Amino acid sequence: MKSWNDRLNTPGINGVKPTPRTMGDVIEGQPMLVPTPRQVDDFIRSIPEGVEMDVRALRTALAIEHGAEVTCPVTTGYHLRTVAEAAKEDLERGMALSDVAPFWRVLDAKTPTTRKLSFGAEFVAAQRKREGLKP
């Protein structure tokens, strides 16, 4: 079974393509970015300490950065979990907190992805508190 870091670093097929169907805030036919896990990780690493961004804002910013109107919500959700789980693996291997992707700047206690994390929401809450972000 692949580790979360293996999943993070597996080259994926990404790009901008028409949205296949309307779902949530994504309308059929809009130019949609399908990001790789690494693109999501890199973007999260660019968020400064003490600054939070919700998932919708992250998707909007990623879309703009890559010349699309929207970012795939499903793919983004999968990749957010991959980024968080890979960061936790790195911490468990002894990497410094400052060297991992600060996923807690995007995920909070209410984000659905947080409930899926193997290590629970306590770590996310502790990091958000440390940076002065709302729980």
C-alpha positions as CSV (number, residue, x, y, z in Angstrom):
1,M,0.0,0.0,0.0
2,K,1.3,3.4,-0.9
3,S,2.2,5.9,1.8
4,W,0.5,9.3,1.8
5,N,3.8,10.8,0.7
6,D,4.0,8.4,-2.2
7,R,0.5,9.5,-3.2
8,L,1.5,13.1,-2.8
9,N,4.4,12.7,-5.1
10,T,2.8,10.5,-7.7
11,P,2.6,12.5,-11.0
12,G,-1.0,12.9,-11.9
13,I,-2.9,14.0,-14.9
14,N,-3.9,17.6,-14.3
15,G,-5.0,20.4,-16.5
16,V,-8.0,22.6,-17.4
17,K,-10.9,21.0,-19.1
18,P,-14.7,21.7,-19.4
19,T,-16.7,20.8,-16.3
20,P,-18.6,17.7,-17.2
21,R,-21.7,18.5,-15.2
22,T,-23.1,21.0,-12.8
23,M,-22.3,20.2,-9.1
24,G,-22.5,22.6,-6.2
25,D,-20.9,25.9,-7.3
26,V,-19.4,24.4,-10.5
27,I,-21.5,24.9,-13.7
28,E,-21.3,22.5,-16.6
29,G,-18.9,23.7,-19.3
30,Q,-16.9,26.0,-17.1
31,P,-13.1,25.7,-17.6
32,M,-12.2,23.6,-14.5
33,L,-8.7,22.9,-13.1
34,V,-8.2,19.3,-12.1
35,P,-5.2,19.8,-9.8
36,T,-2.5,17.3,-8.8
37,P,-1.8,16.6,-5.1
38,R,1.5,18.5,-5.4
39,Q,-0.2,21.6,-6.8
40,V,-2.5,21.6,-3.8
41,D,0.5,21.1,-1.4
42,D,2.5,23.9,-3.1
43,F,-0.4,26.3,-2.8
44,I,-1.0,25.5,0.9
45,R,2.7,26.1,1.6
46,S,2.3,29.6,0.1
47,I,-0.3,30.6,2.7
48,P,1.5,32.7,5.4
49,E,1.5,31.8,9.0
50,G,-1.5,33.2,10.9
51,V,-3.5,33.4,7.7
52,E,-6.5,31.1,7.1
53,M,-8.2,30.3,3.8
54,D,-11.4,28.2,3.5
55,V,-11.6,25.4,0.9
56,R,-13.7,27.4,-1.5
57,A,-11.2,30.3,-1.5
58,L,-8.4,27.9,-2.0
59,R,-10.2,26.4,-5.0
60,T,-10.9,29.9,-6.5
61,A,-7.3,30.9,-6.0
62,L,-6.0,27.7,-7.6
63,A,-8.3,28.2,-10.6
64,I,-7.1,31.7,-11.1
65,E,-3.5,30.7,-10.8
66,H,-3.9,28.1,-13.5
67,G,-6.2,30.0,-15.9
68,A,-9.4,28.3,-15.1
69,E,-12.8,29.5,-13.7
70,V,-13.2,26.8,-11.1
71,T,-11.2,24.0,-9.5
72,C,-12.7,20.5,-9.2
73,P,-14.2,20.2,-5.7
74,V,-14.0,16.4,-5.5
75,T,-10.3,16.2,-6.6
76,T,-9.4,19.1,-4.2
77,G,-11.0,17.3,-1.3
78,Y,-9.0,14.1,-2.0
79,H,-5.8,16.1,-2.3
80,L,-6.4,18.1,0.8
81,R,-6.5,14.8,2.7
82,T,-3.4,13.5,1.0
83,V,-1.5,16.8,1.9
84,A,-2.6,16.5,5.5
85,E,-1.8,12.8,5.9
86,A,1.6,13.2,4.2
87,A,2.4,16.1,6.5
88,K,1.5,14.1,9.5
89,E,3.7,11.2,8.2
90,D,6.6,13.7,7.9
91,L,6.1,14.9,11.4
92,E,6.1,11.3,12.7
93,R,9.4,10.8,10.9
94,G,10.9,13.8,12.8
95,M,10.5,16.6,10.3
96,A,10.0,20.0,11.8
97,L,6.5,21.5,11.9
98,S,7.8,24.5,9.9
99,D,8.9,22.1,7.1
100,V,5.5,20.5,6.4
101,A,2.6,21.9,4.5
102,P,0.4,23.9,7.0
103,F,-2.8,22.3,6.0
104,W,-4.5,23.5,9.2
105,R,-4.6,27.0,7.6
106,V,-7.3,25.5,5.2
107,L,-8.8,22.7,7.3
108,D,-10.7,23.5,10.5
109,A,-12.9,21.5,12.8
110,K,-16.0,21.9,10.6
111,T,-14.3,21.0,7.3
112,P,-15.6,17.6,6.1
113,T,-12.0,16.5,5.2
114,T,-10.9,17.0,8.8
115,R,-13.3,14.3,10.0
116,K,-11.7,11.8,7.6
117,L,-8.1,12.3,8.9
118,S,-6.5,9.3,10.5
119,F,-5.2,11.4,13.3
120,G,-8.4,13.3,14.1
121,A,-9.2,17.0,14.5
122,E,-7.3,17.6,17.7
123,F,-4.0,18.2,15.9
124,V,-5.7,20.6,13.5
125,A,-7.3,22.5,16.4
126,A,-4.0,22.8,18.3
127,Q,-2.1,24.2,15.3
128,R,-4.9,26.7,14.5
129,K,-4.8,27.8,18.1
130,R,-1.0,28.1,18.0
131,E,-1.3,30.4,15.0
132,G,-4.2,32.5,16.4
133,L,-6.8,31.1,13.9
134,K,-10.4,30.4,14.8
135,P,-11.1,26.7,15.7
